[in-house]
Amino acid sequence: MDKVCGIIKSNKHSYDDFGLKIISREFNPPSKKKVKETLPYMNGCYDFSSLYGDNVYEERTIKYVFDFRYKDKIDFINKKIAITDWLTSNSKEPLYDDLIPGYYFIAECEGSIKFSEGYIDCEVTVVFNAYPFKISTLQDGHDIWDEFNFELDMVQDTKFEVENIKNIQLYNNGATGINPVVKCSNDMEIVKGNTTFKFKAGESKSWSFKLDKGLNDLTIKGTGTIEFKWYKEVL
């Protein structure tokens, strides 16, 4: 028997654990967050939305409509309690959809659940508020060919041996800039544009060091091994 598609949240599957079948799903792209200012007597306005290089987005809304069967009123009440507890448990956390392999949302149901009871079945409508981007389940630069997406993934080196100085390129093919984890065997410097970022030996992340969307030219100064770790984010 083929697996029934569903969602996974808090390590539980909508169908396998609760008997919920998806009737419909809706996850449209998020809206851009616009920052605009206008002046008296000015035509149009100033748009500061991309002041720091990337577009910024509002939270996205994810909507599912499920259906489940029940035997009697007591069974219905018990299932309703279990489903509600599962859907509303925790704050924002990973939400996986079987129809979107390789990616997950960071989402929370803030209480928007509707049960429409029938004679022996019930339709459940649930709305999640989520981080605007879908996040890859696999680290960029992975070589797991069974999981490779030839339309969205790309092959590239993310680990380098450096002796004194080395010029490298990293390509971020996600939809937004990303702050990678940097792992160094020794203290190293990374030069990006006119800015130098210093990293101590070990594994760390600097919120000021970002891989822009697209090609990034970097110069590494130091001696040893350096590795960049990140998970692509897409709309």
Secondary structure, 3 states (H helix, E strand, C coil): CCCCCCEEECCEEHHHHHCCEEEEEECCCCCECCCEECCCCCCCCEECCCCCCCCCECCEEEEEEEEEECCCHHHHHHHHHHHHHHHHCCCCEEEEECCCCCEEEEEECCCCEEEEECCCEEEEEEEEEECCCEEECCCCCCCCHHHCCCCCCCCCCCEEEEEEEEEEEEEECCCCCECCEEEECCCEEEEECCEEEEECCEEEECCCCCECCEEEEEEEEEEEEEEEECCCEEC
